[in-house]
Amino acid sequence: MKALVTGASGFTGSHLVRALEQRGDEVVALVRQSSNLSRLAGCRAKLVYGDLSDRTALKVATTGVDTVFHTAAYVELGLVNAAEMERVNVAGTRAVLETAQAAGVSKMVYCSTIGIFGDTQGRLVNETFKRQQPDFSSAYDRTKFEAQKLVDQAAADGFPVVSLLPSGIFGPDDPHFGPVLNQFLKGRLKLWAGGSRITGIVHVDDLATAMILAAEKGTPGEHYIISAGEMTTREMFDLLGREQGIPAPDEAPEVLVRLLGTILDPIGRLFSWQPPLSRERVHYIYDRCVRVDASKARQELGWEPRSAERVIQELGKSHSGHSQSQDQSSKAHQSTIS
């Protein structure tokens, strides 16, 4: 298979590139001129430079390609550039769809999100669920929903595209939970907000496997939820704490967290600063709850992910080993300069 991966230098995209290359597939990687390519170190992928609005670069990248994996997205909560998010997530997806159709690719796999379901208010849902939330929780929520509508329309028009809807994506180089985990494992995380928040969990390598299975076995037009299970944040910290001998952080008072989000939000807007708490982030912590059933991917794609508990355990071990290595390197350096 010759495959194009958009967002190839990102967290999900880079793991997919490696998974494809391990199978012996030929990979074309679409990356921006400003992209940090460290995640692709050692990969053999052919690099095509351009962003999702560059139709010429997209045309070059799709030439001779069998399968397109569209993973590129602007993912952020809080204070974001909504117009830029619209350009990347919606207009970018439209450009990829139209270019792939024009190139006559045999299959496209779109990396969506369980967020398209909206707030399910704790109800466990599967792919048949119809969004009931009348508004949107964030610009990300809105743009990914609009992008999904474009993908579904292309499928209805006969284009062979499959959508994967992953839950929270975790891995050793996770840019979101990883920094939090590093602080926790160093014993510096004493307080946390929203310990009862439920999070769906999937390992990034298991997501990459699911994407490849979707290319091989997925029915065009279908949606497949990708989640290994769910845990609360408190359960994650408790599990990691038992493994590493570190107490879980205390729960921050909800009233204080909500107050801080309200105060910091306008300050962040005034100074173009992304505060650690904002109204939007607080909403996701306490008010929005999306729970999913991923049995369809197991049954129809033959997907066999590691358990949610194993994902967190492996994450703790990899970060703990990395922290110890850094500490030893730092001590060796200090010894040398002294």
RAGI-V208185 format. One line per field, one symbol per residue. psi: psi as a letter, one per 30 degrees, with the letter a starting at -180 (. if undefined). A space follows every 10 residues. Layout:
psi: ???
//
This chain:
psi: kjkkjlhffa deeeeeeeee effglkkkjj llegkjgefg kflgkkkkkl affjeeeeee efkgkekkjj fkljjklbjl jeeeeeeeed eeeeeeeeee eefhlfkkkk jblffffajg hfkklaffkk kfkfakflee eeeeeeeeee eeeeefggki kkkkilakkl lfgkfdfeee eeeefggfjf kkkhfgkkkk kkkeeeeeee eeeeeefkkk flkjkjkfal lleeeeeeee eeefhkkkll kkkeeeeeee eeefeeeeee ghkjlfklee eeeeeffkjj kljgfeeeee fgkillleee eeeeeeeeee eeeeeeeeee eeeeeef.
//
